[in-house]
């Protein structure tokens, strides 16, 4: 519990620091644009990063390697009079090959689709809103270096969140959505993974001979409260930041019916720094905690994975390569 409080405090302090680093002139410009922008706002970034190492008779040792990481982040937001409709799609995929005879292994894989509609409520910045969010991945994942046992695949897991609440939008590129009524559905569309109880679904039961009595369930439904914060901007006015695209998304979910103190946390950040028209430096991070996800690692090196229980997960990808901002 102490870890979760520390994480929440850290996230809050970082977010406040980012939002505070603006001049009064910029604040005024943003307020004006939030009040006058009507119709569609569209944009996004496409990036492909490559890295390669080749060694021949290299006395110091090492391995040949090649890696590729790609990401696509797009949005299409609509505002007219009292209505606001926000849509975004984030895709990411990465591969790494290290060693002469090694296979390519997956380093990144995500699909994240969101749609949110709001109707102005009791002030210009508050909206009654409904949100639908879908997350999954594209290809199977394995507990490397063991690539014989699949631990995830397309729609296993997949997460669907449907929520109703209030959306606070003081400016066009910031949103705080608070939903006291939220349904979270976890899908595990792979019977082997479902039988194992992966990602929190109810696992299979077996007789004394190891035969399946009842199959594992492929879905789990939770009812709870949800908070989503988004800051996304790629048109900074400041001269120092004009080549920067910055997006950060924080999701918090608490299950009312089962250990509500165990808050699911997902915090993703994308920073893209444009060097010239087609070259950029991209940094993506993802901090994740879900009490229903057990971390499985071969801690003894004997080829037998050990279940460590839920843990804080963190992923970071830094790359230099082709980038197109639109």
C-alpha atoms as a printed R data frame, in Angstrom:
    type eleno elety resid chain resno       x       y       z
1   ATOM     1    CA   UNK     A     1   0.000   0.000   0.000
2   ATOM     2    CA   UNK     A     2   2.951   2.301   0.787
3   ATOM     3    CA   UNK     A     3   4.271   1.720  -2.753
4   ATOM     4    CA   UNK     A     4   0.945   2.746  -4.280
5   ATOM     5    CA   UNK     A     5   0.762   5.921  -2.187
6   ATOM     6    CA   UNK     A     6   4.324   6.780  -3.220
7   ATOM     7    CA   UNK     A     7   3.491   6.209  -6.907
8   ATOM     8    CA   UNK     A     8   0.385   8.374  -6.726
9   ATOM     9    CA   UNK     A     9   2.295  11.139  -4.947
10  ATOM    10    CA   UNK     A    10   5.069  11.005  -7.557
11  ATOM    11    CA   UNK     A    11   2.622  11.090 -10.459
12  ATOM    12    CA   UNK     A    12   0.740  14.012  -8.960
13  ATOM    13    CA   UNK     A    13   3.886  16.047  -8.313
14  ATOM    14    CA   UNK     A    14   5.279  15.428 -11.816
15  ATOM    15    CA   UNK     A    15   1.969  16.365 -13.435
16  ATOM    16    CA   UNK     A    16   1.695  19.576 -11.415
17  ATOM    17    CA   UNK     A    17   5.280  20.484 -12.328
18  ATOM    18    CA   UNK     A    18   4.621  20.006 -16.056
19  ATOM    19    CA   UNK     A    19   1.426  22.038 -15.996
20  ATOM    20    CA   UNK     A    20   3.015  24.823 -13.941
21  ATOM    21    CA   UNK     A    21   5.864  25.485 -16.370
22  ATOM    22    CA   UNK     A    22   4.074  28.016 -18.544
23  ATOM    23    CA   UNK     A    23   4.213  31.787 -18.742
24  ATOM    24    CA   UNK     A    24   1.221  34.044 -18.140
25  ATOM    25    CA   UNK     A    25   1.219  34.931 -21.830
26  ATOM    26    CA   UNK     A    26   0.924  31.264 -22.809
27  ATOM    27    CA   UNK     A    27  -1.878  30.740 -20.296
28  ATOM    28    CA   UNK     A    28  -3.851  33.572 -21.845
29  ATOM    29    CA   UNK     A    29  -3.340  32.191 -25.352
30  ATOM    30    CA   UNK     A    30  -4.491  28.746 -24.261
31  ATOM    31    CA   UNK     A    31  -7.594  30.109 -22.550
32  ATOM    32    CA   UNK     A    32  -8.540  32.029 -25.695
33  ATOM    33    CA   UNK     A    33  -8.003  29.012 -27.958
34  ATOM    34    CA   UNK     A    34 -10.082  26.783 -25.661
35  ATOM    35    CA   UNK     A    35 -13.009  29.174 -25.907
36  ATOM    36    CA   UNK     A    36 -12.846  29.809 -29.658
37  ATOM    37    CA   UNK     A    37 -11.796  26.491 -31.206
38  ATOM    38    CA   UNK     A    38 -14.765  24.883 -32.947
39  ATOM    39    CA   UNK     A    39 -15.025  21.939 -35.302
40  ATOM    40    CA   UNK     A    40 -12.355  19.260 -35.717
41  ATOM    41    CA   UNK     A    41  -8.803  19.250 -34.304
42  ATOM    42    CA   UNK     A    42  -6.729  16.444 -35.796
43  ATOM    43    CA   UNK     A    43  -3.114  15.440 -35.484
44  ATOM    44    CA   UNK     A    44  -0.632  12.780 -34.583
45  ATOM    45    CA   UNK     A    45   2.841  11.378 -34.914
46  ATOM    46    CA   UNK     A    46   4.335   8.425 -36.799
47  ATOM    47    CA   UNK     A    47   7.802   7.238 -35.780
48  ATOM    48    CA   UNK     A    48  10.064   4.357 -36.816
49  ATOM    49    CA   UNK     A    49  13.323   3.846 -34.924
50  ATOM    50    CA   UNK     A    50  16.134   1.510 -36.006
51  ATOM    51    CA   UNK     A    51  19.290   0.384 -34.197
52  ATOM    52    CA   UNK     A    52  21.997  -2.010 -35.404
53  ATOM    53    CA   UNK     A    53  25.290  -3.357 -34.072
54  ATOM    54    CA   UNK     A    54  27.739  -5.444 -36.125
55  ATOM    55    CA   UNK     A    55  30.898  -6.977 -34.630
56  ATOM    56    CA   UNK     A    56  33.666  -8.813 -36.502
57  ATOM    57    CA   UNK     A    57  36.679 -10.223 -34.625
58  ATOM    58    CA   UNK     A    58  35.852  -7.865 -31.780
59  ATOM    59    CA   UNK     A    59  38.261  -8.739 -28.949
60  ATOM    60    CA   UNK     A    60  36.208  -7.055 -26.245
61  ATOM    61    CA   UNK     A    61  33.263  -9.355 -26.967
62  ATOM    62    CA   UNK     A    62  29.609  -8.644 -27.613
63  ATOM    63    CA   UNK     A    63  26.798  -9.699 -29.921
64  ATOM    64    CA   UNK     A    64  25.459  -8.506 -33.242
65  ATOM    65    CA   UNK     A    65  22.002  -7.007 -32.831
66  ATOM    66    CA   UNK     A    66  19.256  -5.253 -34.719
67  ATOM    67    CA   UNK     A    67  16.112  -3.655 -33.373
68  ATOM    68    CA   UNK     A    68  13.133  -1.773 -34.730
69  ATOM    69    CA   UNK     A    69  10.466   0.110 -32.843
70  ATOM    70    CA   UNK     A    70   7.471   1.853 -34.357
71  ATOM    71    CA   UNK     A    71   4.631   3.918 -32.978
72  ATOM    72    CA   UNK     A    72   1.586   5.706 -34.278
73  ATOM    73    CA   UNK     A    73  -0.360   8.132 -32.106
74  ATOM    74    CA   UNK     A    74  -3.289  10.003 -33.650
75  ATOM    75    CA   UNK     A    75  -6.262  11.980 -32.394
76  ATOM    76    CA   UNK     A    76  -9.423  13.531 -33.820
77  ATOM    77    CA   UNK     A    77 -11.342  15.827 -31.477
78  ATOM    78    CA   UNK     A    78 -14.581  17.618 -32.307
79  ATOM    79    CA   UNK     A    79 -16.164  20.560 -30.529
80  ATOM    80    CA   UNK     A    80 -19.309  22.432 -31.443
81  ATOM    81    CA   UNK     A    81 -21.335  24.627 -29.121
82  ATOM    82    CA   UNK     A    82 -22.115  22.447 -26.079
83  ATOM    83    CA   UNK     A    83 -20.808  19.153 -27.443
84  ATOM    84    CA   UNK     A    84 -17.296  17.676 -27.341
85  ATOM    85    CA   UNK     A    85 -16.169  14.367 -28.850
86  ATOM    86    CA   UNK     A    86 -12.583  13.125 -28.367
87  ATOM    87    CA   UNK     A    87 -11.068  10.142 -30.181
88  ATOM    88    CA   UNK     A    88  -7.538   8.722 -30.080
89  ATOM    89    CA   UNK     A    89  -5.655   5.678 -31.324
90  ATOM    90    CA   UNK     A    90  -2.211   4.565 -30.141
91  ATOM    91    CA   UNK     A    91  -0.343   1.699 -31.818
92  ATOM    92    CA   UNK     A    92   3.115   0.440 -30.923
93  ATOM    93    CA   UNK     A    93   5.256  -2.486 -32.039
94  ATOM    94    CA   UNK     A    94   8.925  -3.403 -31.585
95  ATOM    95    CA   UNK     A    95  11.285  -6.286 -32.383
96  ATOM    96    CA   UNK     A    96  14.821  -7.165 -31.289
97  ATOM    97    CA   UNK     A    97  17.317  -9.732 -32.585
98  ATOM    98    CA   UNK     A    98  20.547 -10.241 -30.671
99  ATOM    99    CA   UNK     A    99  23.105 -12.867 -31.639
100 ATOM   100    CA   UNK     A   100  23.895 -14.660 -34.893
101 ATOM   101    CA   UNK     A   101  21.312 -17.438 -34.648
102 ATOM   102    CA   UNK     A   102  18.789 -15.742 -32.398
103 ATOM   103    CA   UNK     A   103  15.175 -15.178 -33.289
104 ATOM   104    CA   UNK     A   104  13.405 -11.837 -33.280
105 ATOM   105    CA   UNK     A   105  11.681 -11.214 -29.956
106 ATOM   106    CA   UNK     A   106   8.959  -8.704 -29.200
107 ATOM   107    CA   UNK     A   107   9.833  -5.580 -27.225
108 ATOM   108    CA   UNK     A   108   6.640  -3.566 -27.633
109 ATOM   109    CA   UNK     A   109   3.071  -4.341 -28.706
110 ATOM   110    CA   UNK     A   110  -0.075  -2.354 -28.021
111 ATOM   111    CA   UNK     A   111  -3.420  -1.229 -29.379
112 ATOM   112    CA   UNK     A   112  -5.205   1.513 -27.439
113 ATOM   113    CA   UNK     A   113  -8.439   2.978 -28.820
114 ATOM   114    CA   UNK     A   114 -10.488   5.587 -26.959
115 ATOM   115    CA   UNK     A   115 -13.675   7.497 -27.664
116 ATOM   116    CA   UNK     A   116 -15.317   9.983 -25.295
117 ATOM   117    CA   UNK     A   117 -18.396  12.125 -25.824
118 ATOM   118    CA   UNK     A   118 -19.460  14.989 -23.579
119 ATOM   119    CA   UNK     A   119 -22.281  17.515 -23.285
120 ATOM   120    CA   UNK     A   120 -21.708  20.814 -21.488
121 ATOM   121    CA   UNK     A   121 -22.913  20.695 -17.895
122 ATOM   122    CA   UNK     A   122 -23.057  23.450 -15.260
123 ATOM   123    CA   UNK     A   123 -20.150  25.557 -16.606
124 ATOM   124    CA   UNK     A   124 -18.137  26.099 -19.781
125 ATOM   125    CA   UNK     A   125 -15.446  23.635 -18.698
126 ATOM   126    CA   UNK     A   126 -17.498  20.759 -17.253
127 ATOM   127    CA   UNK     A   127 -19.243  18.111 -19.367
128 ATOM   128    CA   UNK     A   128 -21.514  15.180 -18.659
129 ATOM   129    CA   UNK     A   129 -19.565  12.478 -20.470
130 ATOM   130    CA   UNK     A   130 -19.401   8.836 -21.467
131 ATOM   131    CA   UNK     A   131 -16.181   7.009 -22.319
132 ATOM   132    CA   UNK     A   132 -15.298   3.768 -24.088
133 ATOM   133    CA   UNK     A   133 -11.719   2.454 -24.067
134 ATOM   134    CA   UNK     A   134 -10.332  -0.718 -25.668
135 ATOM   135    CA   UNK     A   135  -6.807  -2.091 -25.170
136 ATOM   136    CA   UNK     A   136  -5.086  -5.230 -26.432
137 ATOM   137    CA   UNK     A   137  -2.017  -6.389 -28.367
138 ATOM   138    CA   UNK     A   138  -1.342  -7.779 -31.843
139 ATOM   139    CA   UNK     A   139   0.847 -10.872 -31.579
140 ATOM   140    CA   UNK     A   140   1.735 -13.615 -29.046
141 ATOM   141    CA   UNK     A   141   4.111 -12.863 -26.190
142 ATOM   142    CA   UNK     A   142   6.444 -15.295 -24.414
143 ATOM   143    CA   UNK     A   143   8.387 -15.408 -21.174
144 ATOM   144    CA   UNK     A   144  11.758 -15.033 -22.902
145 ATOM   145    CA   UNK     A   145  14.199 -16.738 -23.227
146 ATOM   146    CA   UNK     A   146  11.583 -19.524 -23.061
147 ATOM   147    CA   UNK     A   147   9.645 -19.099 -26.325
148 ATOM   148    CA   UNK     A   148   7.711 -22.368 -26.147
149 ATOM   149    CA   UNK     A   149   4.988 -21.267 -23.724
150 ATOM   150    CA   UNK     A   150   2.684 -18.449 -24.759
151 ATOM   151    CA   UNK     A   151   1.766 -16.013 -21.978
152 ATOM   152    CA   UNK     A   152  -0.322 -13.547 -24.018
153 ATOM   153    CA   UNK     A   153  -1.774 -13.049 -27.499
154 ATOM   154    CA   UNK     A   154  -4.361 -11.058 -29.467
155 ATOM   155    CA   UNK     A   155  -7.397 -10.428 -27.193
156 ATOM   156    CA   UNK     A   156  -5.639 -12.280 -24.378
157 ATOM   157    CA   UNK     A   157  -5.684 -10.034 -22.593
158 ATOM   158    CA   UNK     A   158  -8.006  -7.329 -23.882
159 ATOM   159    CA   UNK     A   159  -9.510  -4.653 -21.671
160 ATOM   160    CA   UNK     A   160 -12.759  -2.785 -22.267
161 ATOM   161    CA   UNK     A   161 -13.740   0.131 -20.051
162 ATOM   162    CA   UNK     A   162 -17.138   1.801 -20.249
163 ATOM   163    CA   UNK     A   163 -17.652   4.771 -17.946
164 ATOM   164    CA   UNK     A   164 -20.148   7.554 -17.210
165 ATOM   165    CA   UNK     A   165 -19.180  10.667 -15.295
166 ATOM   166    CA   UNK     A   166 -17.940  14.254 -15.535
167 ATOM   167    CA   UNK     A   167 -15.212  15.582 -17.827
168 ATOM   168    CA   UNK     A   168 -13.263  18.732 -16.974
169 ATOM   169    CA   UNK     A   169 -11.817  20.454 -20.091
170 ATOM   170    CA   UNK     A   170 -10.488  23.947 -19.282
171 ATOM   171    CA   UNK     A   171  -8.298  23.922 -22.426
172 ATOM   172    CA   UNK     A   172  -8.378  21.952 -25.656
173 ATOM   173    CA   UNK     A   173  -5.414  19.703 -24.876
174 ATOM   174    CA   UNK     A   174  -6.164  18.813 -21.232
175 ATOM   175    CA   UNK     A   175  -8.918  16.600 -19.864
176 ATOM   176    CA   UNK     A   176  -9.744  15.182 -16.430
177 ATOM   177    CA   UNK     A   177 -12.480  12.548 -16.577
178 ATOM   178    CA   UNK     A   178 -14.024  11.366 -13.295
179 ATOM   179    CA   UNK     A   179 -16.450   8.423 -13.474
180 ATOM   180    CA   UNK     A   180 -18.133   6.993 -10.364
181 ATOM   181    CA   UNK     A   181 -19.954   4.442 -12.552
182 ATOM   182    CA   UNK     A   182 -17.530   2.276 -14.504
183 ATOM   183    CA   UNK     A   183 -17.519  -1.236 -15.918
184 ATOM   184    CA   UNK     A   184 -14.191  -2.918 -16.656
185 ATOM   185    CA   UNK     A   185 -14.195  -6.114 -18.723
186 ATOM   186    CA   UNK     A   186 -11.091  -8.296 -18.959
187 ATOM   187    CA   UNK     A   187 -11.049 -10.719 -21.901
188 ATOM   188    CA   UNK     A   188  -8.736 -13.737 -22.192
189 ATOM   189    CA   UNK     A   189  -9.662 -15.230 -25.565
190 ATOM   190    CA   UNK     A   190  -7.263 -18.170 -25.277
191 ATOM   191    CA   UNK     A   191  -8.470 -21.267 -23.445
192 ATOM   192    CA   UNK     A   192  -5.020 -22.336 -22.246
193 ATOM   193    CA   UNK     A   193  -4.419 -18.939 -20.646
194 ATOM   194    CA   UNK     A   194  -7.977 -18.846 -19.310
195 ATOM   195    CA   UNK     A   195  -7.531 -22.285 -17.727
196 ATOM   196    CA   UNK     A   196  -4.437 -20.959 -15.957
197 ATOM   197    CA   UNK     A   197  -6.412 -18.011 -14.557
198 ATOM   198    CA   UNK     A   198  -4.236 -15.468 -16.354
199 ATOM   199    CA   UNK     A   199  -4.981 -11.754 -15.914
200 ATOM   200    CA   UNK     A   200  -7.444 -12.320 -13.084
201 ATOM   201    CA   UNK     A   201 -10.092 -14.517 -14.768
202 ATOM   202    CA   UNK     A   202 -11.448 -17.567 -12.938
203 ATOM   203    CA   UNK     A   203  -9.153 -20.523 -13.631
204 ATOM   204    CA   UNK     A   204 -10.110 -24.098 -14.542
205 ATOM   205    CA   UNK     A   205 -10.728 -26.883 -12.024
206 ATOM   206    CA   UNK     A   206  -9.174 -30.330 -12.362
207 ATOM   207    CA   UNK     A   207  -9.741 -33.823 -10.997
208 ATOM   208    CA   UNK     A   208  -7.028 -35.877  -9.280
209 ATOM   209    CA   UNK     A   209  -5.825 -37.204 -12.647
210 ATOM   210    CA   UNK     A   210  -5.358 -33.715 -14.075
211 ATOM   211    CA   UNK     A   211  -8.444 -33.787 -16.311
212 ATOM   212    CA   UNK     A   212 -10.352 -30.517 -16.718
213 ATOM   213    CA   UNK     A   213 -13.637 -30.494 -14.805
214 ATOM   214    CA   UNK     A   214 -14.649 -26.932 -15.630
215 ATOM   215    CA   UNK     A   215 -12.876 -24.710 -18.143
216 ATOM   216    CA   UNK     A   216 -11.415 -21.389 -17.116
217 ATOM   217    CA   UNK     A   217 -13.596 -18.381 -17.791
218 ATOM   218    CA   UNK     A   218 -12.573 -16.156 -20.687
219 ATOM   219    CA   UNK     A   219 -13.858 -12.927 -19.174
220 ATOM   220    CA   UNK     A   220 -14.124 -11.023 -15.938
221 ATOM   221    CA   UNK     A   221 -16.421  -8.082 -15.170
222 ATOM   222    CA   UNK     A   222 -15.644  -5.470 -12.528
223 ATOM   223    CA   UNK     A   223 -17.708  -2.513 -11.291
224 ATOM   224    CA   UNK     A   224 -15.888   0.450  -9.861
225 ATOM   225    CA   UNK     A   225 -14.696   4.041 -10.039
226 ATOM   226    CA   UNK     A   226 -12.403   5.422 -12.710
227 ATOM   227    CA   UNK     A   227 -10.253   8.511 -13.277
228 ATOM   228    CA   UNK     A   228  -8.481   9.413 -16.524
229 ATOM   229    CA   UNK     A   229  -6.187  12.396 -17.023
230 ATOM   230    CA   UNK     A   230  -4.863  13.337 -20.468
231 ATOM   231    CA   UNK     A   231  -2.495  16.117 -21.516
232 ATOM   232    CA   UNK     A   232  -1.626  16.066 -25.225
233 ATOM   233    CA   UNK     A   233  -0.040  18.900 -27.164
234 ATOM   234    CA   UNK     A   234   2.067  19.136 -30.332
235 ATOM   235    CA   UNK     A   235   1.801  22.850 -31.111
236 ATOM   236    CA   UNK     A   236   3.658  24.611 -28.289
237 ATOM   237    CA   UNK     A   237   4.086  28.362 -28.775
238 ATOM   238    CA   UNK     A   238   7.275  28.594 -26.725
239 ATOM   239    CA   UNK     A   239  10.365  28.742 -28.952
240 ATOM   240    CA   UNK     A   240  12.172  26.157 -26.815
241 ATOM   241    CA   UNK     A   241   9.302  23.647 -27.096
242 ATOM   242    CA   UNK     A   242   8.052  24.269 -30.631
243 ATOM   243    CA   UNK     A   243   9.622  21.035 -31.942
244 ATOM   244    CA   UNK     A   244   8.278  18.921 -29.071
245 ATOM   245    CA   UNK     A   245   5.187  16.715 -28.998
246 ATOM   246    CA   UNK     A   246   4.136  15.703 -25.512
247 ATOM   247    CA   UNK     A   247   1.377  13.329 -24.421
248 ATOM   248    CA   UNK     A   248   0.778  11.846 -20.975
249 ATOM   249    CA   UNK     A   249  -2.157   9.690 -19.893
250 ATOM   250    CA   UNK     A   250  -2.965   8.504 -16.381
251 ATOM   251    CA   UNK     A   251  -5.668   5.893 -15.650
252 ATOM   252    CA   UNK     A   252  -6.806   4.883 -12.159
253 ATOM   253    CA   UNK     A   253  -9.437   2.204 -11.457
254 ATOM   254    CA   UNK     A   254 -10.819   0.854  -8.193
255 ATOM   255    CA   UNK     A   255 -13.077  -2.220  -8.029
256 ATOM   256    CA   UNK     A   256 -15.944  -1.431  -5.622
257 ATOM   257    CA   UNK     A   257 -16.769  -5.109  -5.031
258 ATOM   258    CA   UNK     A   258 -13.335  -6.633  -4.410
259 ATOM   259    CA   UNK     A   259 -10.505  -4.969  -2.492
260 ATOM   260    CA   UNK     A   260 -11.240  -1.366  -3.588
261 ATOM   261    CA   UNK     A   261  -7.959  -0.284  -1.943
262 ATOM   262    CA   UNK     A   262  -6.038  -2.116  -4.702
263 ATOM   263    CA   UNK     A   263  -6.003   0.644  -7.309
264 ATOM   264    CA   UNK     A   264  -5.064  -0.298 -10.887
265 ATOM   265    CA   UNK     A   265  -2.601   2.264 -12.262
266 ATOM   266    CA   UNK     A   266  -1.614   2.872 -15.882
267 ATOM   267    CA   UNK     A   267   0.546   5.914 -16.709
268 ATOM   268    CA   UNK     A   268   1.856   6.365 -20.258
269 ATOM   269    CA   UNK     A   269   4.000   9.184 -21.629
270 ATOM   270    CA   UNK     A   270   5.229   9.978 -25.127
271 ATOM   271    CA   UNK     A   271   7.801  12.693 -25.827
272 ATOM   272    CA   UNK     A   272   8.928  13.346 -29.397
273 ATOM   273    CA   UNK     A   273  11.694  15.871 -30.108
274 ATOM   274    CA   UNK     A   274  11.999  16.812 -33.771
275 ATOM   275    CA   UNK     A   275  15.593  17.250 -34.977
276 ATOM   276    CA   UNK     A   276  14.644  18.186 -38.538
277 ATOM   277    CA   UNK     A   277  11.748  17.547 -40.914
278 ATOM   278    CA   UNK     A   278  11.967  13.739 -40.770
279 ATOM   279    CA   UNK     A   279  14.345  12.876 -37.901
280 ATOM   280    CA   UNK     A   280  13.343  12.873 -34.246
281 ATOM   281    CA   UNK     A   281  14.186  11.488 -30.814
282 ATOM   282    CA   UNK     A   282  11.291   9.592 -29.227
283 ATOM   283    CA   UNK     A   283  10.856   8.539 -25.618
284 ATOM   284    CA   UNK     A   284   7.921   6.415 -24.446
285 ATOM   285    CA   UNK     A   285   7.334   5.169 -20.913
286 ATOM   286    CA   UNK     A   286   4.614   3.037 -19.344
287 ATOM   287    CA   UNK     A   287   4.181   2.483 -15.611
288 ATOM   288    CA   UNK     A   288   1.621  -0.219 -14.786
289 ATOM   289    CA   UNK     A   289   0.226  -1.835 -11.654
290 ATOM   290    CA   UNK     A   290  -2.670  -4.293 -11.672
291 ATOM   291    CA   UNK     A   291  -3.276  -6.437  -8.603
292 ATOM   292    CA   UNK     A   292  -4.816  -9.151 -10.821
293 ATOM   293    CA   UNK     A   293  -1.658  -9.641 -12.922
294 ATOM   294    CA   UNK     A   294   0.943 -11.994 -11.505
295 ATOM   295    CA   UNK     A   295   4.538 -11.483 -12.604
296 ATOM   296    CA   UNK     A   296   6.159 -14.748 -13.754
297 ATOM   297    CA   UNK     A   297   9.978 -14.860 -13.851
298 ATOM   298    CA   UNK     A   298  12.541 -17.660 -13.858
299 ATOM   299    CA   UNK     A   299  14.340 -16.466 -10.734
300 ATOM   300    CA   UNK     A   300  16.485 -19.600 -10.264
301 ATOM   301    CA   UNK     A   301  17.628 -20.067 -13.853
302 ATOM   302    CA   UNK     A   302  16.290 -23.621 -13.930
303 ATOM   303    CA   UNK     A   303  13.845 -23.042 -16.785
304 ATOM   304    CA   UNK     A   304  10.866 -23.205 -14.428
305 ATOM   305    CA   UNK     A   305   8.997 -19.890 -14.069
306 ATOM   306    CA   UNK     A   306   8.192 -18.665 -10.571
307 ATOM   307    CA   UNK     A   307   4.987 -16.755  -9.797
308 ATOM   308    CA   UNK     A   308   5.970 -13.654  -7.835
309 ATOM   309    CA   UNK     A   309   2.496 -12.130  -7.547
310 ATOM   310    CA   UNK     A   310   1.543  -8.584  -8.578
311 ATOM   311    CA   UNK     A   311   4.414  -6.140  -9.048
312 ATOM   312    CA   UNK     A   312   4.902  -2.613 -10.348
313 ATOM   313    CA   UNK     A   313   5.751  -2.866 -14.048
314 ATOM   314    CA   UNK     A   314   7.718  -0.294 -16.028
315 ATOM   315    CA   UNK     A   315   8.660  -0.070 -19.698
316 ATOM   316    CA   UNK     A   316  10.836   2.573 -21.381
317 ATOM   317    CA   UNK     A   317  11.751   2.877 -25.054
318 ATOM   318    CA   UNK     A   318  14.182   5.504 -26.368
319 ATOM   319    CA   UNK     A   319  14.884   5.751 -30.065
320 ATOM   320    CA   UNK     A   320  16.183   7.972 -32.839
321 ATOM   321    CA   UNK     A   321  14.778   7.621 -36.321
322 ATOM   322    CA   UNK     A   322  12.203   8.648 -38.893
323 ATOM   323    CA   UNK     A   323   9.321  10.729 -37.586
324 ATOM   324    CA   UNK     A   324   6.418  12.556 -39.165
325 ATOM   325    CA   UNK     A   325   4.217  14.896 -37.161
326 ATOM   326    CA   UNK     A   326   0.858  15.971 -38.556
